[in-house]
Amino acid sequence: MIEIVRTNAHHPDFIELVKDLDADLATRDGAAHAFYAAYNMIDEIKYVVLAYENQRPTGCGALRQYGAKTMEIKRMYVVPQKRRTGIASRILLELEHWAAELSCIKCILETGKMQPEALELYKRKGYVLIPNYGQYAGVNNSLCFEKEIQNR
């Protein structure tokens, strides 16, 4: 059974999952990893979702305020042996619900072209491609998406 927990960026399980995520991204992004790492610090993150299976942390995701009514989805990760089991979808849905509870109307995110699992997930969950925003403008390896959410 999967348990979804809301917490913050100081949670030790989140910190450990982010270390695994960063190691995975360093392999995928190669030399570009240093650029992305500068924008993925967790110190500005207040809203974190953790997924547990049998009390073991299996995935995470986070929200960072981007604008008055917009949240940016950050730090999405599921341990490799649990991918394609629906955990990422559950985390993403919980993040969307939380953003709506915080009176946001839209979620945005950036992911890399070298992350086909993420691209598939976001497209399947209704995220649409938008021009690259902020620090990702003009970055060839980045793809940015958005989804309008409803207040629940």
N, CA, C and O atoms as a GROMACS GRO file, in nm:
protein
  608
    1MET      N    1   0.084  -0.118   0.000
    1MET     CA    2   0.000   0.000   0.000
    1MET      C    3   0.089   0.124   0.000
    1MET      O    4   0.188   0.131   0.072
    2ILE      N    5   0.051   0.222  -0.080
    2ILE     CA    6   0.126   0.346  -0.090
    2ILE      C    7   0.064   0.449   0.005
    2ILE      O    8  -0.057   0.471   0.005
    3GLU      N    9   0.149   0.510   0.085
    3GLU     CA   10   0.107   0.618   0.174
    3GLU      C   11   0.170   0.748   0.125
    3GLU      O   12   0.289   0.753   0.096
    4ILE      N   13   0.088   0.852   0.115
    4ILE     CA   14   0.134   0.983   0.072
    4ILE      C   15   0.135   1.075   0.193
    4ILE      O   16   0.037   1.084   0.267
    5VAL      N   17   0.247   1.144   0.213
    5VAL     CA   18   0.266   1.230   0.330
    5VAL      C   19   0.309   1.369   0.284
    5VAL      O   20   0.397   1.383   0.199
    6ARG      N   21   0.247   1.470   0.342
    6ARG     CA   22   0.290   1.608   0.318
    6ARG      C   23   0.387   1.649   0.428
    6ARG      O   24   0.365   1.620   0.546
    7THR      N   25   0.494   1.716   0.388
    7THR     CA   26   0.594   1.760   0.484
    7THR      C   27   0.667   1.882   0.428
    7THR      O   28   0.610   1.957   0.349
    8ASN      N   29   0.792   1.901   0.469
    8ASN     CA   30   0.871   2.013   0.418
    8ASN      C   31   1.009   1.963   0.377
    8ASN      O   32   1.039   1.844   0.389
    9ALA      N   33   1.092   2.054   0.330
    9ALA     CA   34   1.223   2.017   0.274
    9ALA      C   35   1.323   1.973   0.379
    9ALA      O   36   1.432   1.927   0.344
   10HIS      N   37   1.291   1.985   0.507
   10HIS     CA   38   1.382   1.943   0.612
   10HIS      C   39   1.367   1.796   0.650
   10HIS      O   40   1.444   1.743   0.730
   11HIS      N   41   1.268   1.730   0.593
   11HIS     CA   42   1.243   1.590   0.626
   11HIS      C   43   1.361   1.504   0.577
   11HIS      O   44   1.400   1.515   0.461
   12PRO      N   45   1.417   1.421   0.664
   12PRO     CA   46   1.535   1.341   0.625
   12PRO      C   47   1.511   1.248   0.507
   12PRO      O   48   1.603   1.224   0.428
   13ASP      N   49   1.391   1.194   0.491
   13ASP     CA   50   1.364   1.106   0.377
   13ASP      C   51   1.366   1.185   0.246
   13ASP      O   52   1.413   1.135   0.144
   14PHE      N   53   1.316   1.307   0.249
   14PHE     CA   54   1.321   1.393   0.130
   14PHE      C   55   1.466   1.423   0.094
   14PHE      O   56   1.504   1.414  -0.023
   15ILE      N   57   1.545   1.457   0.192
   15ILE     CA   58   1.686   1.490   0.168
   15ILE      C   59   1.759   1.372   0.105
   15ILE      O   60   1.838   1.390   0.013
   16GLU      N   61   1.733   1.252   0.153
   16GLU     CA   62   1.797   1.132   0.097
   16GLU      C   63   1.750   1.103  -0.045
   16GLU      O   64   1.831   1.070  -0.131
   17LEU      N   65   1.620   1.116  -0.070
   17LEU     CA   66   1.568   1.094  -0.205
   17LEU      C   67   1.625   1.195  -0.302
   17LEU      O   68   1.656   1.161  -0.417
   18VAL      N   69   1.641   1.320  -0.259
   18VAL     CA   70   1.697   1.424  -0.346
   18VAL      C   71   1.842   1.392  -0.380
   18VAL      O   72   1.887   1.421  -0.491
   19LYS      N   73   1.916   1.335  -0.287
   19LYS     CA   74   2.054   1.294  -0.317
   19LYS      C   75   2.054   1.190  -0.430
   19LYS      O   76   2.136   1.198  -0.521
   20ASP      N   77   1.962   1.094  -0.423
   20ASP     CA   78   1.951   0.993  -0.529
   20ASP      C   79   1.909   1.056  -0.660
   20ASP      O   80   1.961   1.022  -0.766
   21LEU      N   81   1.814   1.148  -0.654
   21LEU     CA   82   1.770   1.220  -0.773
   21LEU      C   83   1.886   1.295  -0.837
   21LEU      O   84   1.907   1.286  -0.958
   22ASP      N   85   1.962   1.368  -0.757
   22ASP     CA   86   2.074   1.445  -0.810
   22ASP      C   87   2.179   1.355  -0.875
   22ASP      O   88   2.238   1.392  -0.977
   23ALA      N   89   2.204   1.239  -0.818
   23ALA     CA   90   2.299   1.145  -0.877
   23ALA      C   91   2.248   1.096  -1.013
   23ALA      O   92   2.325   1.085  -1.108
   24ASP      N   93   2.118   1.068  -1.022
   24ASP     CA   94   2.058   1.025  -1.148
   24ASP      C   95   2.067   1.136  -1.252
   24ASP      O   96   2.102   1.111  -1.367
   25LEU      N   97   2.034   1.258  -1.211
   25LEU     CA   98   2.036   1.370  -1.304
   25LEU      C   99   2.178   1.403  -1.350
   25LEU      O  100   2.198   1.443  -1.465
   26ALA      N  101   2.276   1.387  -1.263
   26ALA     CA  102   2.415   1.412  -1.302
   26ALA      C  103   2.456   1.320  -1.416
   26ALA      O  104   2.528   1.360  -1.507
   27THR      N  105   2.409   1.196  -1.410
   27THR     CA  106   2.439   1.100  -1.517
   27THR      C  107   2.367   1.138  -1.646
   27THR      O  108   2.426   1.136  -1.754
   28ARG      N  109   2.241   1.174  -1.634
   28ARG     CA  110   2.162   1.208  -1.753
   28ARG      C  111   2.205   1.340  -1.817
   28ARG      O  112   2.213   1.350  -1.939
   29ASP      N  113   2.233   1.439  -1.734
   29ASP     CA  114   2.261   1.574  -1.785
   29ASP      C  115   2.407   1.596  -1.821
   29ASP      O  116   2.439   1.688  -1.896
   30GLY      N  117   2.496   1.514  -1.770
   30GLY     CA  118   2.638   1.528  -1.801
   30GLY      C  119   2.691   1.664  -1.760
   30GLY      O  120   2.669   1.709  -1.647
   31ALA      N  121   2.761   1.729  -1.849
   31ALA     CA  122   2.825   1.857  -1.820
   31ALA      C  123   2.725   1.967  -1.785
   31ALA      O  124   2.761   2.063  -1.717
   32ALA      N  125   2.602   1.955  -1.830
   32ALA     CA  126   2.500   2.057  -1.802
   32ALA      C  127   2.445   2.048  -1.660
   32ALA      O  128   2.370   2.136  -1.617
   33HIS      N  129   2.482   1.942  -1.587
   33HIS     CA  130   2.425   1.922  -1.453
   33HIS      C  131   2.452   2.039  -1.360
   33HIS      O  132   2.363   2.075  -1.282
   34ALA      N  133   2.568   2.098  -1.364
   34ALA     CA  134   2.600   2.210  -1.274
   34ALA      C  135   2.504   2.327  -1.294
   34ALA      O  136   2.465   2.392  -1.197
   35PHE      N  137   2.465   2.355  -1.418
   35PHE     CA  138   2.369   2.462  -1.445
   35PHE      C  139   2.236   2.432  -1.376
   35PHE      O  140   2.181   2.517  -1.306
   36TYR      N  141   2.185   2.311  -1.395
   36TYR     CA  142   2.056   2.275  -1.337
   36TYR      C  143   2.061   2.268  -1.185
   36TYR      O  144   1.967   2.309  -1.118
   37ALA      N  145   2.170   2.217  -1.131
   37ALA     CA  146   2.183   2.204  -0.985
   37ALA      C  147   2.169   2.338  -0.915
   37ALA      O  148   2.117   2.345  -0.804
   38ALA      N  149   2.215   2.443  -0.979
   38ALA     CA  150   2.206   2.577  -0.918
   38ALA      C  151   2.062   2.620  -0.897
   38ALA      O  152   2.034   2.704  -0.810
   39TYR      N  153   1.969   2.565  -0.974
   39TYR     CA  154   1.828   2.603  -0.964
   39TYR      C  155   1.742   2.498  -0.894
   39TYR      O  156   1.620   2.509  -0.890
   40ASN      N  157   1.806   2.399  -0.838
   40ASN     CA  158   1.732   2.291  -0.774
   40ASN      C  159   1.765   2.276  -0.626
   40ASN      O  160   1.750   2.167  -0.570
   41MET      N  161   1.811   2.382  -0.565
   41MET     CA  162   1.839   2.379  -0.422
   41MET      C  163   1.705   2.365  -0.348
   41MET      O  164   1.603   2.416  -0.394
   42ILE      N  165   1.706   2.298  -0.237
   42ILE     CA  166   1.580   2.273  -0.166
   42ILE      C  167   1.552   2.375  -0.057
   42ILE      O  168   1.448   2.366   0.010
   43ASP      N  169   1.641   2.471  -0.037
   43ASP     CA  170   1.622   2.566   0.072
   43ASP      C  171   1.502   2.659   0.053
   43ASP      O  172   1.451   2.713   0.152
   44GLU      N  173   1.454   2.678  -0.069
   44GLU     CA  174   1.338   2.763  -0.094
   44GLU      C  175   1.207   2.685  -0.099
   44GLU      O  176   1.102   2.742  -0.126
   45ILE      N  177   1.214   2.557  -0.073
   45ILE     CA  178   1.096   2.471  -0.085
   45ILE      C  179   1.027   2.457   0.050
   45ILE      O  180   1.089   2.420   0.150
   46LYS      N  181   0.898   2.486   0.051
   46LYS     CA  182   0.818   2.474   0.174
   46LYS      C  183   0.724   2.355   0.171
   46LYS      O  184   0.681   2.307   0.276
   47TYR      N  185   0.691   2.307   0.052
   47TYR     CA  186   0.586   2.206   0.038
   47TYR      C  187   0.645   2.081  -0.029
   47TYR      O  188   0.686   2.085  -0.145
   48VAL      N  189   0.647   1.971   0.044
   48VAL     CA  190   0.705   1.846  -0.004
   48VAL      C  191   0.605   1.733   0.015
   48VAL      O  192   0.536   1.725   0.117
   49VAL      N  193   0.598   1.646  -0.083
   49VAL     CA  194   0.516   1.526  -0.076
   49VAL      C  195   0.610   1.406  -0.085
   49VAL      O  196   0.696   1.399  -0.173
   50LEU      N  197   0.592   1.313   0.008
   50LEU     CA  198   0.668   1.188   0.009
   50LEU      C  199   0.574   1.072  -0.011
   50LEU      O  200   0.461   1.072   0.038
   51ALA      N  201   0.621   0.971  -0.084
   51ALA     CA  202   0.546   0.847  -0.101
   51ALA      C  203   0.621   0.736  -0.030
   51ALA      O  204   0.743   0.724  -0.041
   52TYR      N  205   0.546   0.655   0.042
   52TYR     CA  206   0.601   0.541   0.115
   52TYR      C  207   0.530   0.414   0.072
   52TYR      O  208   0.408   0.413   0.052
   53GLU      N  209   0.607   0.308   0.060
   53GLU     CA  210   0.550   0.176   0.041
   53GLU      C  211   0.609   0.087   0.151
   53GLU      O  212   0.730   0.072   0.161
   54ASN      N  213   0.522   0.030   0.231
   54ASN     CA  214   0.566  -0.050   0.346
   54ASN      C  215   0.664   0.027   0.433
   54ASN      O  216   0.765  -0.027   0.478
   55GLN      N  217   0.633   0.152   0.455
   55GLN     CA  218   0.709   0.243   0.541
   55GLN      C  219   0.847   0.277   0.486
   55GLN      O  220   0.931   0.331   0.559
   56ARG      N  221   0.872   0.247   0.360
   56ARG     CA  222   0.998   0.283   0.297
   56ARG      C  223   0.975   0.397   0.199
   56ARG      O  224   0.880   0.390   0.120
   57PRO      N  225   1.058   0.501   0.202
   57PRO     CA  226   1.040   0.612   0.108
   57PRO      C  227   1.068   0.565  -0.035
   57PRO      O  228   1.174   0.509  -0.064
   58THR      N  229   0.972   0.589  -0.123
   58THR     CA  230   0.985   0.544  -0.262
   58THR      C  231   0.981   0.657  -0.363
   58THR      O  232   1.015   0.637  -0.479
   59GLY      N  233   0.939   0.777  -0.319
   59GLY     CA  234   0.932   0.887  -0.414
   59GLY      C  235   0.904   1.018  -0.346
   59GLY      O  236   0.863   1.024  -0.230
   60CYS      N  237   0.926   1.126  -0.422
   60CYS     CA  238   0.903   1.259  -0.368
   60CYS      C  239   0.870   1.358  -0.480
   60CYS      O  240   0.888   1.330  -0.598
   61GLY      N  241   0.820   1.471  -0.437
   61GLY     CA  242   0.795   1.584  -0.525
   61GLY      C  243   0.776   1.705  -0.437
   61GLY      O  244   0.753   1.693  -0.317
   62ALA      N  245   0.787   1.824  -0.496
   62ALA     CA  246   0.779   1.945  -0.416
   62ALA      C  247   0.716   2.058  -0.497
   62ALA      O  248   0.708   2.053  -0.620
   63LEU      N  249   0.673   2.158  -0.423
   63LEU     CA  250   0.619   2.280  -0.482
   63LEU      C  251   0.701   2.399  -0.436
   63LEU      O  252   0.742   2.407  -0.321
   64ARG      N  253   0.723   2.491  -0.528
   64ARG     CA  254   0.786   2.618  -0.494
   64ARG      C  255   0.702   2.729  -0.554
   64ARG      O  256   0.662   2.723  -0.671
   65GLN      N  257   0.674   2.830  -0.474
   65GLN     CA  258   0.594   2.943  -0.523
   65GLN      C  259   0.668   3.009  -0.639
   65GLN      O  260   0.786   3.043  -0.628
   66TYR      N  261   0.597   3.027  -0.750
   66TYR     CA  262   0.658   3.090  -0.867
   66TYR      C  263   0.597   3.227  -0.892
   66TYR      O  264   0.667   3.320  -0.934
   67GLY      N  265   0.470   3.240  -0.868
   67GLY     CA  266   0.399   3.366  -0.885
   67GLY      C  267   0.283   3.368  -0.788
   67GLY      O  268   0.265   3.274  -0.710
   68ALA      N  269   0.205   3.473  -0.792
   68ALA     CA  270   0.096   3.488  -0.696
   68ALA      C  271  -0.002   3.369  -0.702
   68ALA      O  272  -0.053   3.327  -0.598
   69LYS      N  273  -0.027   3.316  -0.819
   69LYS     CA  274  -0.122   3.207  -0.836
   69LYS      C  275  -0.062   3.086  -0.906
   69LYS      O  276  -0.134   3.003  -0.961
   70THR      N  277   0.071   3.078  -0.905
   70THR     CA  278   0.140   2.971  -0.977
   70THR      C  279   0.241   2.901  -0.886
   70THR      O  280   0.319   2.966  -0.817
   71MET      N  281   0.238   2.769  -0.889
   71MET     CA  282   0.338   2.688  -0.820
   71MET      C  283   0.423   2.616  -0.924
   71MET      O  284   0.374   2.573  -1.028
   72GLU      N  285   0.551   2.604  -0.893
   72GLU     CA  286   0.642   2.529  -0.978
   72GLU      C  287   0.666   2.392  -0.913
   72GLU      O  288   0.700   2.383  -0.795
   73ILE      N  289   0.648   2.289  -0.991
   73ILE     CA  290   0.672   2.154  -0.943
   73ILE      C  291   0.821   2.126  -0.956
   73ILE      O  292   0.882   2.147  -1.061
   74LYS      N  293   0.879   2.078  -0.846
   74LYS     CA  294   1.022   2.055  -0.839
   74LYS      C  295   1.049   1.916  -0.778
   74LYS      O  296   0.962   1.857  -0.715
   75ARG      N  297   1.169   1.867  -0.800
   75ARG     CA  298   1.226   1.753  -0.730
   75ARG      C  299   1.140   1.626  -0.735
   75ARG      O  300   1.132   1.552  -0.637
   76MET      N  301   1.077   1.602  -0.850
   76MET     CA  302   1.000   1.480  -0.870
   76MET      C  303   1.097   1.363  -0.888
   76MET      O  304   1.188   1.368  -0.970
   77TYR      N  305   1.074   1.257  -0.810
   77TYR     CA  306   1.162   1.142  -0.818
   77TYR      C  307   1.092   1.019  -0.762
   77TYR      O  308   1.022   1.026  -0.661
   78VAL      N  309   1.113   0.906  -0.828
   78VAL     CA  310   1.069   0.776  -0.778
   78VAL      C  311   1.189   0.682  -0.792
   78VAL      O  312   1.256   0.682  -0.895
   79VAL      N  313   1.214   0.603  -0.688
   79VAL     CA  314   1.328   0.511  -0.693
   79VAL      C  315   1.311   0.419  -0.815
   79VAL      O  316   1.199   0.379  -0.847
   80PRO      N  317   1.421   0.386  -0.882
   80PRO     CA  318   1.412   0.311  -1.009
   80PRO      C  319   1.329   0.183  -1.004
   80PRO      O  320   1.255   0.155  -1.097
   81GLN      N  321   1.341   0.106  -0.897
   81GLN     CA  322   1.269  -0.022  -0.892
   81GLN      C  323   1.118  -0.005  -0.873
   81GLN      O  324   1.044  -0.102  -0.883
   82LYS      N  325   1.071   0.117  -0.845
   82LYS     CA  326   0.928   0.142  -0.825
   82LYS      C  327   0.866   0.228  -0.936
   82LYS      O  328   0.751   0.269  -0.925
   83ARG      N  329   0.942   0.254  -1.041
   83ARG     CA  330   0.889   0.334  -1.152
   83ARG      C  331   0.785   0.253  -1.229
   83ARG      O  332   0.789   0.130  -1.232
   84ARG      N  333   0.694   0.325  -1.291
   84ARG     CA  334   0.585   0.266  -1.369
   84ARG      C  335   0.488   0.185  -1.283
   84ARG      O  336   0.429   0.087  -1.329
   85THR      N  337   0.474   0.227  -1.157
   85THR     CA  338   0.379   0.161  -1.067
   85THR      C  339   0.269   0.256  -1.021
   85THR      O  340   0.184   0.218  -0.940
   86GLY      N  341   0.270   0.380  -1.072
   86GLY     CA  342   0.168   0.477  -1.034
   86GLY      C  343   0.208   0.570  -0.922
   86GLY      O  344   0.132   0.661  -0.886
   87ILE      N  345   0.325   0.551  -0.865
   87ILE     CA  346   0.367   0.635  -0.753
   87ILE      C  347   0.386   0.780  -0.797
   87ILE      O  348   0.340   0.871  -0.729
   88ALA      N  349   0.452   0.802  -0.909
   88ALA     CA  350   0.473   0.939  -0.957
   88ALA      C  351   0.340   1.009  -0.983
   88ALA      O  352   0.325   1.128  -0.954
   89SER      N  353   0.244   0.936  -1.037
   89SER     CA  354   0.111   0.995  -1.062
   89SER      C  355   0.045   1.037  -0.932
   89SER      O  356  -0.017   1.143  -0.925
   90ARG      N  357   0.058   0.954  -0.830
   90ARG     CA  358  -0.001   0.986  -0.698
   90ARG      C  359   0.066   1.110  -0.638
   90ARG      O  360  -0.001   1.197  -0.582
   91ILE      N  361   0.198   1.116  -0.648
   91ILE     CA  362   0.271   1.232  -0.596
   91ILE      C  363   0.228   1.359  -0.670
   91ILE      O  364   0.199   1.461  -0.608
   92LEU      N  365   0.225   1.352  -0.802
   92LEU     CA  366   0.188   1.467  -0.883
   92LEU      C  367   0.047   1.515  -0.851
   92LEU      O  368   0.024   1.635  -0.838
   93LEU      N  369  -0.047   1.424  -0.838
   93LEU     CA  370  -0.184   1.459  -0.804
   93LEU      C  371  -0.190   1.527  -0.667
   93LEU      O  372  -0.262   1.626  -0.651
   94GLU      N  373  -0.117   1.476  -0.570
   94GLU     CA  374  -0.116   1.538  -0.438
   94GLU      C  375  -0.057   1.679  -0.443
   94GLU      O  376  -0.106   1.770  -0.376
   95LEU      N  377   0.047   1.696  -0.523
   95LEU     CA  378   0.105   1.831  -0.539
   95LEU      C  379   0.004   1.926  -0.601
   95LEU      O  380  -0.008   2.040  -0.558
   96GLU      N  381  -0.069   1.880  -0.702
   96GLU     CA  382  -0.171   1.964  -0.765
   96GLU      C  383  -0.281   2.001  -0.666
   96GLU      O  384  -0.325   2.115  -0.661
   97HIS      N  385  -0.324   1.904  -0.586
   97HIS     CA  386  -0.428   1.933  -0.484
   97HIS      C  387  -0.377   2.035  -0.384
   97HIS      O  388  -0.450   2.128  -0.348
   98TRP      N  389  -0.255   2.020  -0.340
   98TRP     CA  390  -0.198   2.113  -0.242
   98TRP      C  391  -0.186   2.252  -0.302
   98TRP      O  392  -0.218   2.351  -0.236
   99ALA      N  393  -0.142   2.262  -0.427
   99ALA     CA  394  -0.132   2.392  -0.494
   99ALA      C  395  -0.269   2.458  -0.502
   99ALA      O  396  -0.282   2.578  -0.479
  100ALA      N  397  -0.372   2.380  -0.534
  100ALA     CA  398  -0.508   2.434  -0.540
  100ALA      C  399  -0.553   2.482  -0.402
  100ALA      O  400  -0.616   2.587  -0.391
  101GLU      N  401  -0.522   2.406  -0.298
  101GLU     CA  402  -0.557   2.448  -0.162
  101GLU      C  403  -0.488   2.578  -0.123
  101GLU      O  404  -0.538   2.654  -0.039
  102LEU      N  405  -0.374   2.605  -0.184
  102LEU     CA  406  -0.299   2.728  -0.158
  102LEU      C  407  -0.343   2.841  -0.251
  102LEU      O  408  -0.274   2.942  -0.264
  103SER      N  409  -0.459   2.822  -0.315
  103SER     CA  410  -0.522   2.922  -0.403
  103SER      C  411  -0.448   2.945  -0.534
  103SER      O  412  -0.463   3.051  -0.595
  104CYS      N  413  -0.370   2.849  -0.576
  104CYS     CA  414  -0.304   2.860  -0.705
  104CYS      C  415  -0.396   2.808  -0.815
  104CYS      O  416  -0.482   2.724  -0.790
  105ILE      N  417  -0.377   2.859  -0.934
  105ILE     CA  418  -0.460   2.818  -1.047
  105ILE      C  419  -0.380   2.746  -1.155
  105ILE      O  420  -0.436   2.695  -1.252
  106LYS      N  421  -0.246   2.743  -1.135
  106LYS     CA  422  -0.163   2.682  -1.238
  106LYS      C  423  -0.037   2.623  -1.175
  106LYS      O  424   0.018   2.677  -1.079
  107CYS      N  425   0.006   2.510  -1.231
  107CYS     CA  426   0.136   2.452  -1.198
  107CYS      C  427   0.223   2.456  -1.323
  107CYS      O  428   0.176   2.429  -1.434
  108ILE      N  429   0.348   2.489  -1.304
  108ILE     CA  430   0.445   2.487  -1.413
  108ILE      C  431   0.560   2.395  -1.370
  108ILE      O  432   0.577   2.364  -1.252
  109LEU      N  433   0.639   2.354  -1.469
  109LEU     CA  434   0.755   2.272  -1.438
  109LEU      C  435   0.851   2.272  -1.555
  109LEU      O  436   0.816   2.306  -1.668
  110GLU      N  437   0.973   2.233  -1.524
  110GLU     CA  438   1.077   2.213  -1.625
  110GLU      C  439   1.128   2.071  -1.610
  110GLU      O  440   1.144   2.021  -1.499
  111THR      N  441   1.152   2.008  -1.723
  111THR     CA  442   1.218   1.878  -1.722
  111THR      C  443   1.311   1.872  -1.841
  111THR      O  444   1.300   1.952  -1.934
  112GLY      N  445   1.402   1.778  -1.838
  112GLY     CA  446   1.501   1.768  -1.946
  112GLY      C  447   1.460   1.671  -2.055
  112GLY      O  448   1.383   1.578  -2.032
  113LYS      N  449   1.512   1.695  -2.171
  113LYS     CA  450   1.487   1.606  -2.284
  113LYS      C  451   1.540   1.466  -2.260
  113LYS      O  452   1.497   1.371  -2.325
  114MET      N  453   1.635   1.452  -2.167
  114MET     CA  454   1.695   1.322  -2.137
  114MET      C  455   1.618   1.248  -2.028
  114MET      O  456   1.669   1.152  -1.970
  115GLN      N  457   1.495   1.290  -2.001
  115GLN     CA  458   1.412   1.227  -1.899
  115GLN      C  459   1.280   1.180  -1.961
  115GLN      O  460   1.174   1.237  -1.933
  116PRO      N  461   1.286   1.078  -2.045
  116PRO     CA  462   1.165   1.035  -2.117
  116PRO      C  463   1.051   0.991  -2.025
  116PRO      O  464   0.935   1.010  -2.059
  117GLU      N  465   1.084   0.932  -1.908
  117GLU     CA  466   0.978   0.889  -1.816
  117GLU      C  467   0.899   1.010  -1.766
  117GLU      O  468   0.777   1.006  -1.756
  118ALA      N  469   0.971   1.117  -1.735
  118ALA     CA  470   0.905   1.239  -1.686
  118ALA      C  471   0.821   1.302  -1.797
  118ALA      O  472   0.707   1.343  -1.773
  119LEU      N  473   0.875   1.309  -1.916
  119LEU     CA  474   0.800   1.367  -2.028
  119LEU      C  475   0.670   1.292  -2.051
  119LEU      O  476   0.565   1.352  -2.071
  120GLU      N  477   0.678   1.161  -2.047
  120GLU     CA  478   0.559   1.078  -2.066
  120GLU      C  479   0.456   1.104  -1.956
  120GLU      O  480   0.337   1.120  -1.983
  121LEU      N  481   0.502   1.107  -1.831
  121LEU     CA  482   0.413   1.130  -1.718
  121LEU      C  483   0.341   1.264  -1.732
  121LEU      O  484   0.218   1.270  -1.723
  122TYR      N  485   0.415   1.371  -1.755
  122TYR     CA  486   0.354   1.504  -1.758
  122TYR      C  487   0.255   1.518  -1.873
  122TYR      O  488   0.148   1.577  -1.856
  123LYS      N  489   0.288   1.466  -1.988
  123LYS     CA  490   0.196   1.472  -2.102
  123LYS      C  491   0.069   1.392  -2.071
  123LYS      O  492  -0.042   1.436  -2.100
  124ARG      N  493   0.086   1.274  -2.014
  124ARG     CA  494  -0.027   1.188  -1.981
  124ARG      C  495  -0.119   1.253  -1.877
  124ARG      O  496  -0.240   1.229  -1.877
  125LYS      N  497  -0.063   1.335  -1.790
  125LYS     CA  498  -0.140   1.399  -1.683
  125LYS      C  499  -0.191   1.537  -1.721
  125LYS      O  500  -0.236   1.612  -1.634
  126GLY      N  501  -0.185   1.573  -1.849
  126GLY     CA  502  -0.248   1.695  -1.896
  126GLY      C  503  -0.162   1.819  -1.899
  126GLY      O  504  -0.213   1.930  -1.918
  127TYR      N  505  -0.034   1.804  -1.880
  127TYR     CA  506   0.057   1.919  -1.889
  127TYR      C  507   0.084   1.948  -2.035
  127TYR      O  508   0.104   1.857  -2.116
  128VAL      N  509   0.086   2.077  -2.070
  128VAL     CA  510   0.109   2.118  -2.208
  128VAL      C  511   0.240   2.196  -2.217
  128VAL      O  512   0.278   2.271  -2.127
  129LEU      N  513   0.306   2.174  -2.328
  129LEU     CA  514   0.435   2.239  -2.353
  129LEU      C  515   0.415   2.390  -2.366
  129LEU      O  516   0.322   2.436  -2.432
  130ILE      N  517   0.503   2.465  -2.300
  130ILE     CA  518   0.501   2.611  -2.307
  130ILE      C  519   0.643   2.659  -2.340
  130ILE      O  520   0.738   2.582  -2.328
  131PRO      N  521   0.657   2.785  -2.380
  131PRO     CA  522   0.794   2.836  -2.399
  131PRO      C  523   0.871   2.827  -2.268
  131PRO      O  524   0.815   2.845  -2.159
  132ASN      N  525   0.998   2.800  -2.279
  132ASN     CA  526   1.082   2.790  -2.160
  132ASN      C  527   1.078   2.921  -2.083
  132ASN      O  528   1.091   3.029  -2.141
  133TYR      N  529   1.060   2.912  -1.953
  133TYR     CA  530   1.046   3.029  -1.867
  133TYR      C  531   1.172   3.052  -1.784
  133TYR      O  532   1.257   2.964  -1.770
  134GLY      N  533   1.183   3.172  -1.730
  134GLY     CA  534   1.288   3.206  -1.635
  134GLY      C  535   1.426   3.163  -1.681
  134GLY      O  536   1.465   3.189  -1.795
  135GLN      N  537   1.499   3.099  -1.592
  135GLN     CA  538   1.636   3.058  -1.620
  135GLN      C  539   1.646   2.954  -1.731
  135GLN      O  540   1.756   2.929  -1.782
  136TYR      N  541   1.536   2.893  -1.768
  136TYR     CA  542   1.538   2.789  -1.871
  136TYR      C  543   1.518   2.845  -2.012
  136TYR      O  544   1.532   2.772  -2.109
  137ALA      N  545   1.486   2.974  -2.023
  137ALA     CA  546   1.470   3.036  -2.155
  137ALA      C  547   1.600   3.020  -2.234
  137ALA      O  548   1.708   3.055  -2.186
  138GLY      N  549   1.587   2.968  -2.354
  138GLY     CA  550   1.704   2.951  -2.439
  138GLY      C  551   1.788   2.827  -2.409
  138GLY      O  552   1.889   2.804  -2.476
  139VAL      N  553   1.748   2.747  -2.311
  139VAL     CA  554   1.824   2.626  -2.277
  139VAL      C  555   1.768   2.512  -2.363
  139VAL      O  556   1.654   2.470  -2.346
  140ASN      N  557   1.850   2.463  -2.452
  140ASN     CA  558   1.807   2.364  -2.551
  140ASN      C  559   1.763   2.232  -2.489
  140ASN      O  560   1.672   2.168  -2.543
  141ASN      N  561   1.823   2.189  -2.380
  141ASN     CA  562   1.790   2.060  -2.320
  141ASN      C  563   1.663   2.065  -2.234
  141ASN      O  564   1.612   1.960  -2.195
  142SER      N  565   1.612   2.184  -2.205
  142SER     CA  566   1.496   2.198  -2.116
  142SER      C  567   1.366   2.205  -2.194
  142SER      O  568   1.358   2.262  -2.302
  143LEU      N  569   1.264   2.144  -2.135
  143LEU     CA  570   1.127   2.156  -2.184
  143LEU      C  571   1.042   2.201  -2.066
  143LEU      O  572   1.054   2.146  -1.957
  144CYS      N  573   0.957   2.300  -2.088
  144CYS     CA  574   0.872   2.352  -1.982
  144CYS      C  575   0.726   2.323  -2.013
  144CYS      O  576   0.684   2.321  -2.129
  145PHE      N  577   0.650   2.300  -1.907
  145PHE     CA  578   0.509   2.261  -1.918
  145PHE      C  579   0.426   2.338  -1.817
  145PHE      O  580   0.478   2.392  -1.720
  146GLU      N  581   0.296   2.342  -1.842
  146GLU     CA  582   0.203   2.399  -1.745
  146GLU      C  583   0.072   2.323  -1.750
  146GLU      O  584   0.038   2.255  -1.847
  147LYS      N  585  -0.001   2.338  -1.639
  147LYS     CA  586  -0.135   2.279  -1.630
  147LYS      C  587  -0.218   2.369  -1.541
  147LYS      O  588  -0.176   2.407  -1.432
  148GLU      N  589  -0.337   2.402  -1.590
  148GLU     CA  590  -0.430   2.476  -1.506
  148GLU      C  591  -0.493   2.378  -1.408
  148GLU      O  592  -0.530   2.266  -1.445
  149ILE      N  593  -0.504   2.420  -1.283
  149ILE     CA  594  -0.563   2.335  -1.181
  149ILE      C  595  -0.686   2.404  -1.125
  149ILE      O  596  -0.698   2.526  -1.133
  150GLN      N  597  -0.774   2.326  -1.070
  150GLN     CA  598  -0.895   2.381  -1.013
  150GLN      C  599  -0.888   2.377  -0.862
  150GLN      O  600  -0.832   2.284  -0.804
  151ASN      N  601  -0.944   2.477  -0.799
  151ASN     CA  602  -0.950   2.477  -0.653
  151ASN      C  603  -1.044   2.365  -0.612
  151ASN      O  604  -1.158   2.357  -0.660
  152ARG      N  605  -0.997   2.280  -0.525
  152ARG     CA  606  -1.075   2.161  -0.486
  152ARG      C  607  -1.143   2.184  -0.354
  152ARG      O  608  -1.212   2.096  -0.304
   0.00000   0.00000   0.00000
